[in-house]
Amino acid sequence: MDTGITAINDRVKEDSVFVAALRAEMEKVIIGQKYLIDRLIVGLLANGHVLLEGVPGLAKTLSVKTLAAAMSTSFQRIQFTPDLLPADLIGTLVYSPKDGTFTTKKGPVFANIILADEINRAPAKVQSALLEAMQERQVTIGQETFRLPEPFLVLATENPIEQEGTYPLPEAQVDRFMLKLKITYPKLDEERRILDAMSVTDKKFSVTPVVRPEAILRARKVVDEIYVDDKIKDYVLSIVFATREPETYKLQIKDYIRYGASPRATIYLTLAAKAFAFLQGRGYVTPQDIKSIAPDVLRHRILISYEAEAEELTADDIIARMLNELPVP
């Protein structure tokens, strides 16, 4: 087993060379926000979509655009608005009166990186148009089904404080995001650097593509091979099951959770932890990898109760309590 892990470690070191270049290219534009940059790369490596939540002005949209610019891939930004239609996303059939036939006009979803900007500003029927694309990497238009390009990644942003003109995301939609990131304000020294760099009327950002799609797909194969010990798998299961049956694990949080995490959480937590280990240059997953990535995988999969809201507890508070009290292998 040690020989196998050594071999995987060597492959990780060999195929993760592009990560440093990708980080460096993004940091030319994005000041601070190491957490955001790392989690975007985790989503990219783990083939999982990412939902970014934060107040306006925290560089959510800019981060996604910079990530896309640093890769030799196609990119589409879709501004979600209340009058958007499903056909505006996936495409439609166009009738030709000349010969009486229909031709397929593909929508902007046929790109490698999709920025769904302010996704909660469109109604549920539009958000649901993304379900097939996000889960099955395909789109059905009329009677025909089309495969989406690889890699395919949906990076969506939403604003938590503006309620006017917004729609809650359907649970089926939210559950298809591997990670939900809570973007916070920069530190004082970081904001000073932002001030020095951005306080000009003509902002020009020069981002060079440093990663090709083949490198991402090759890295994903290495991520699949990263070793996860049986004890780590049991730890993942205990975390997810504790959101459903907290009393089994002697956790006093049952009254705070209406619904626990789905089986998709088990899969995504393991995959994201593998990608996180890859970023650290390791060919195996540690318990700390699980603890580091668990809040991002679970915060949008736990529905808190009215009791939790009355006590001003968030999903993050409940997850932190679980991680602190559950035994670590």
Backbone torsions as a table, in degrees:
resi	resn	phi	psi	omega
1	MET	NA	-40.1	178.6
2	ASP	-60.4	-39.5	178.3
3	THR	-62.7	-41.5	179.0
4	GLY	-62.8	-43.6	180.0
5	ILE	-66.1	-38.3	177.4
6	THR	-60.5	-41.9	179.2
7	ALA	-64.3	-41.4	178.7
8	ILE	-66.6	-40.4	176.9
9	ASN	-57.0	-42.6	179.7
10	ASP	-64.6	-40.8	179.1
11	ARG	-66.6	-38.4	178.2
12	VAL	-61.5	-46.6	179.9
13	LYS	-61.8	-37.7	-177.8
14	GLU	-70.6	-42.8	-173.3
15	ASP	-94.7	-0.2	179.1
16	SER	-103.3	11.1	-178.9
17	VAL	-60.0	-36.1	-176.4
18	PHE	-67.9	-20.3	-175.9
19	VAL	-62.0	-44.3	-180.0
20	ALA	-62.9	-40.8	179.1
21	ALA	-66.4	-39.6	179.4
22	LEU	-66.1	-43.8	177.0
23	ARG	-59.3	-48.5	-176.6
24	ALA	-61.0	-39.2	-179.2
25	GLU	-67.9	-39.5	179.1
26	MET	-69.4	-35.1	-178.3
27	GLU	-72.4	-11.4	171.9
28	LYS	-64.0	-30.9	-175.9
29	VAL	-107.6	-42.8	-175.6
30	ILE	-94.5	115.1	-179.0
31	ILE	-93.8	128.9	-175.2
32	GLY	72.9	-145.1	175.4
33	GLN	51.7	41.5	178.2
34	LYS	-61.2	-39.3	178.6
35	TYR	-57.8	-47.2	-179.0
36	LEU	-62.0	-47.7	-178.1
37	ILE	-62.4	-45.5	-179.0
38	ASP	-63.6	-41.1	-178.1
39	ARG	-70.8	-32.7	174.6
40	LEU	-63.4	-40.2	178.9
41	ILE	-69.5	-35.8	175.4
42	VAL	-59.6	-46.4	178.3
43	GLY	-60.2	-40.4	179.6
44	LEU	-63.8	-43.9	-178.0
45	LEU	-73.7	-32.6	-176.4
46	ALA	-92.4	3.6	179.0
47	ASN	59.0	43.4	-177.8
48	GLY	-127.3	139.2	-179.6
49	HIS	-74.5	154.8	-173.6
50	VAL	-129.3	134.1	176.1
51	LEU	-109.4	123.9	-178.1
52	LEU	-107.3	123.9	178.8
53	GLU	-120.9	130.4	179.0
54	GLY	-177.4	160.7	-179.8
55	VAL	-67.2	162.1	-178.7
56	PRO	-59.9	146.6	172.9
57	GLY	91.6	10.9	-177.4
58	LEU	-100.0	15.9	174.3
59	ALA	71.3	28.3	178.0
60	LYS	-64.2	-54.4	-179.0
61	THR	-64.5	-42.4	-179.2
62	LEU	-62.0	-37.4	180.0
63	SER	-63.5	-44.3	-179.5
64	VAL	-65.7	-43.6	179.3
65	LYS	-63.2	-37.8	179.5
66	THR	-68.1	-42.1	177.4
67	LEU	-58.9	-45.1	-179.5
68	ALA	-64.8	-39.1	-179.1
69	ALA	-68.5	-27.4	-178.9
70	ALA	-82.7	-0.3	178.6
71	MET	-120.8	146.5	178.6
72	SER	-84.4	63.3	-177.5
73	THR	-132.5	164.6	176.4
74	SER	-80.3	148.1	-174.2
75	PHE	-138.4	137.6	175.0
76	GLN	-135.1	130.6	173.9
77	ARG	-102.2	126.6	178.7
78	ILE	-116.0	116.0	178.8
79	GLN	-86.2	111.2	-177.9
80	PHE	-78.1	127.0	-180.0
81	THR	-134.9	162.1	-178.1
82	PRO	-60.9	-25.2	-177.8
83	ASP	-96.2	9.0	178.6
84	LEU	-68.9	144.0	179.3
85	LEU	-114.1	154.4	177.5
86	PRO	-54.2	-37.6	179.9
87	ALA	-64.5	-25.7	177.2
88	ASP	-67.6	-20.3	179.9
89	LEU	-93.9	-56.0	-169.2
90	ILE	-95.1	-19.8	-177.5
91	GLY	109.4	-177.4	-176.1
92	THR	-158.3	175.0	174.7
93	LEU	-95.4	130.3	-179.4
94	VAL	-108.6	126.0	-178.1
95	TYR	-85.3	134.0	176.8
96	SER	-106.6	107.1	-178.6
97	PRO	-66.1	-20.0	-177.7
98	LYS	-63.9	-47.6	-179.2
99	ASP	-117.4	4.8	174.9
100	GLY	68.9	28.9	-179.9
101	THR	-119.4	163.2	176.4
102	PHE	-106.3	137.5	173.3
103	THR	-117.7	150.9	-177.7
104	THR	-89.6	126.7	174.6
105	LYS	-110.3	108.7	-176.7
106	LYS	-74.1	145.4	-179.5
107	GLY	-91.1	-178.0	-176.6
108	PRO	-68.3	-10.5	-179.7
109	VAL	-68.2	-13.7	179.5
110	PHE	-84.1	67.2	176.9
111	ALA	-145.9	166.1	-179.5
112	ASN	-72.6	-47.9	-178.3
113	ILE	-115.5	122.6	179.3
114	ILE	-112.5	123.3	171.9
115	LEU	-98.7	107.1	176.2
116	ALA	-91.8	89.1	-171.7
117	ASP	-79.5	128.6	-178.5
118	GLU	52.3	57.0	-173.3
119	ILE	-60.0	-26.9	-178.0
120	ASN	-82.3	9.1	175.6
121	ARG	-92.8	-5.9	178.3
122	ALA	-104.6	148.9	-179.5
123	PRO	-68.3	168.9	-172.8
124	ALA	-59.5	-35.6	-177.3
125	LYS	-63.2	-31.6	178.9
126	VAL	-77.2	-44.4	178.3
127	GLN	-60.3	-38.5	-179.1
128	SER	-67.1	-22.0	177.6
129	ALA	-63.5	-20.1	179.6
130	LEU	-85.5	-11.6	-171.4
131	LEU	-58.6	-50.5	-179.0
132	GLU	-63.3	-41.5	-179.2
133	ALA	-62.8	-43.5	-176.3
134	MET	-71.4	-39.3	-175.3
135	GLN	-85.6	-44.5	-171.0
136	GLU	-107.7	-1.6	179.9
137	ARG	55.6	39.7	177.0
138	GLN	-150.4	162.6	-179.5
139	VAL	-135.6	134.5	176.8
140	THR	-105.5	122.2	177.1
141	ILE	-122.0	114.3	-174.6
142	GLY	65.9	-124.1	-179.9
143	GLN	-97.2	0.3	-172.1
144	GLU	-112.6	140.3	178.9
145	THR	-111.6	133.4	-177.1
146	PHE	-119.1	135.3	174.4
147	ARG	-76.5	144.0	176.6
148	LEU	-88.8	155.9	-177.9
149	PRO	-67.7	156.4	176.0
150	GLU	-113.5	138.2	-6.0
151	PRO	-72.2	153.3	177.1
152	PHE	-126.5	125.2	-175.1
153	LEU	-142.8	128.5	174.3
154	VAL	-101.3	120.6	176.7
155	LEU	-115.8	112.1	-173.5
156	ALA	-112.3	145.7	176.2
157	THR	-116.7	149.8	173.3
158	GLU	-148.4	153.2	-177.6
159	ASN	-105.3	121.9	-174.4
160	PRO	-79.9	-14.8	-171.5
161	ILE	-105.4	-19.0	178.9
162	GLU	-90.7	110.5	-179.3
163	GLN	-95.8	-25.3	-177.9
164	GLU	-69.4	125.2	178.8
165	GLY	78.4	17.1	178.5
166	THR	-116.1	159.0	-179.7
167	TYR	-126.0	138.0	177.2
168	PRO	-65.9	141.4	179.1
169	LEU	-72.4	133.5	176.1
170	PRO	-59.7	147.1	-178.0
171	GLU	-58.9	-38.3	179.0
172	ALA	-62.8	-33.0	179.1
173	GLN	-72.4	-47.5	-177.5
174	VAL	-61.3	-39.2	-175.3
175	ASP	-67.8	-18.7	180.0
176	ARG	-81.9	-9.8	173.5
177	PHE	-83.1	124.5	178.4
178	MET	-64.1	-44.8	-175.7
179	LEU	-125.9	142.2	167.5
180	LYS	-119.3	117.7	-175.5
181	LEU	-100.3	133.1	174.1
182	LYS	-97.9	108.3	-177.3
183	ILE	-90.2	127.4	-176.3
184	THR	-110.4	172.9	179.9
185	TYR	-66.2	148.6	176.9
186	PRO	-70.1	162.4	175.1
187	LYS	-73.5	167.8	-175.4
188	LEU	-59.2	-47.3	-178.5
189	ASP	-67.6	-33.1	177.6
190	GLU	-67.8	-40.4	179.9
191	GLU	-68.3	-29.8	174.9
192	ARG	-64.7	-40.9	177.5
193	ARG	-66.3	-36.4	176.0
194	ILE	-63.1	-43.0	179.1
195	LEU	-59.1	-47.1	-178.6
196	ASP	-64.4	-35.6	-174.6
197	ALA	-85.1	-30.9	-169.2
198	MET	-106.8	-8.7	-174.6
199	SER	-83.8	57.4	175.4
200	VAL	-135.1	154.1	-177.2
201	THR	-76.6	-27.2	-178.3
202	ASP	-115.7	95.0	-177.1
203	LYS	-89.9	116.6	179.0
204	LYS	-117.1	122.6	179.9
205	PHE	-113.4	127.3	179.3
206	SER	-109.2	106.1	179.7
207	VAL	-116.1	127.2	-178.4
208	THR	-102.5	132.5	175.2
209	PRO	-62.0	123.9	-177.7
210	VAL	-120.7	-4.0	-177.3
211	VAL	-131.8	133.6	174.9
212	ARG	-99.8	154.8	-179.2
213	PRO	-55.7	-33.9	-178.8
214	GLU	-61.4	-35.9	179.4
215	ALA	-66.4	-38.7	178.5
216	ILE	-65.3	-47.3	-178.5
217	LEU	-64.9	-35.8	177.1
218	ARG	-67.4	-41.1	179.2
219	ALA	-65.2	-35.8	179.0
220	ARG	-62.7	-36.7	177.4
221	LYS	-64.4	-36.6	177.3
222	VAL	-69.1	-40.7	177.8
223	VAL	-57.6	-40.7	179.0
224	ASP	-60.5	-29.8	-175.7
225	GLU	-88.8	-7.5	-178.1
226	ILE	-61.0	134.8	-171.3
227	TYR	-76.8	131.5	175.0
228	VAL	-123.3	113.1	-178.8
229	ASP	-66.7	154.1	179.3
230	ASP	-59.0	-35.4	178.4
231	LYS	-65.7	-34.8	177.2
232	ILE	-68.8	-40.1	177.4
233	LYS	-61.9	-42.6	177.6
234	ASP	-63.5	-36.1	178.0
235	TYR	-64.4	-42.8	177.0
236	VAL	-60.0	-46.1	-179.6
237	LEU	-63.2	-38.9	-179.6
238	SER	-65.3	-36.3	179.0
239	ILE	-66.2	-46.9	-177.5
240	VAL	-68.6	-43.7	-178.9
241	PHE	-68.9	-26.7	177.3
242	ALA	-65.8	-23.5	176.3
243	THR	-76.1	-19.9	-179.3
244	ARG	-101.4	-39.6	-177.1
245	GLU	-129.2	64.3	-174.7
246	PRO	-59.7	-30.1	-178.0
247	GLU	-65.8	-28.8	177.9
248	THR	-62.4	-29.7	-177.6
249	TYR	-104.3	15.7	177.2
250	LYS	58.3	38.3	177.0
251	LEU	-104.9	132.6	-178.0
252	GLN	-90.9	59.3	-177.6
253	ILE	-129.7	8.0	-175.3
254	LYS	-57.9	-40.0	-176.7
255	ASP	-70.7	-12.1	-176.1
256	TYR	-96.9	-9.3	-175.5
257	ILE	-118.3	124.1	174.7
258	ARG	-83.5	-48.6	179.1
259	TYR	-135.3	137.9	178.9
260	GLY	-88.8	-173.8	-175.9
261	ALA	-76.6	148.8	-179.3
262	SER	-81.9	168.7	175.8
263	PRO	-58.2	-23.9	176.6
264	ARG	-60.8	-29.4	178.5
265	ALA	-64.2	-39.1	178.8
266	THR	-61.4	-45.8	-178.8
267	ILE	-66.0	-48.6	-175.4
268	TYR	-68.2	-35.1	179.4
269	LEU	-64.3	-41.3	178.7
270	THR	-67.0	-46.6	-179.9
271	LEU	-62.2	-45.7	-178.6
272	ALA	-65.5	-36.1	177.9
273	ALA	-66.5	-36.5	175.6
274	LYS	-62.6	-45.8	179.5
275	ALA	-64.2	-37.2	179.1
276	PHE	-65.0	-40.9	176.7
277	ALA	-63.4	-39.5	177.6
278	PHE	-58.6	-41.6	179.0
279	LEU	-63.6	-30.6	179.3
280	GLN	-83.8	-1.8	179.4
281	GLY	79.6	24.8	-178.8
282	ARG	-113.8	151.6	178.3
283	GLY	-101.6	15.3	179.4
284	TYR	-145.8	155.0	-177.7
285	VAL	-97.6	136.4	176.7
286	THR	-108.2	162.1	175.9
287	PRO	-57.2	-32.9	179.9
288	GLN	-66.6	-32.9	174.6
289	ASP	-59.6	-44.4	179.8
290	ILE	-62.4	-46.6	-177.9
291	LYS	-66.1	-33.5	-178.4
292	SER	-69.3	-39.5	-172.3
293	ILE	-95.8	-16.2	-174.5
294	ALA	-56.9	-44.9	-179.5
295	PRO	-59.0	-36.6	-178.8
296	ASP	-70.5	-29.5	-179.8
297	VAL	-83.6	-30.7	-170.0
298	LEU	-100.8	-23.3	-168.7
299	ARG	-61.7	-28.4	179.4
300	HIS	-98.3	4.2	-179.9
301	ARG	-108.6	-4.4	178.0
302	ILE	-107.3	122.0	175.3
303	LEU	-95.4	115.8	-177.2
304	ILE	-82.0	157.6	-176.3
305	SER	-89.4	173.4	177.0
306	TYR	-65.3	-31.6	178.0
307	GLU	-62.7	-41.1	178.7
308	ALA	-64.0	-42.6	179.3
309	GLU	-64.5	-38.7	179.6
310	ALA	-63.8	-33.0	178.9
311	GLU	-92.0	9.2	178.3
312	GLU	57.5	39.4	175.8
313	LEU	-97.9	139.9	176.6
314	THR	-105.4	170.5	175.3
315	ALA	-58.9	-36.5	178.8
316	ASP	-62.7	-38.5	178.4
317	ASP	-63.0	-42.5	-178.2
318	ILE	-68.5	-40.7	178.2
319	ILE	-63.6	-42.1	179.2
320	ALA	-61.5	-41.1	178.4
321	ARG	-63.6	-42.8	178.3
322	MET	-60.2	-48.8	-176.4
323	LEU	-65.2	-30.2	179.3
324	ASN	-75.0	-32.5	-172.1
325	GLU	-98.0	-25.2	179.4
326	LEU	-71.6	138.4	178.3
327	PRO	-64.5	137.1	-178.7
328	VAL	-101.1	131.9	-178.8
329	PRO	-68.0	NA	NA
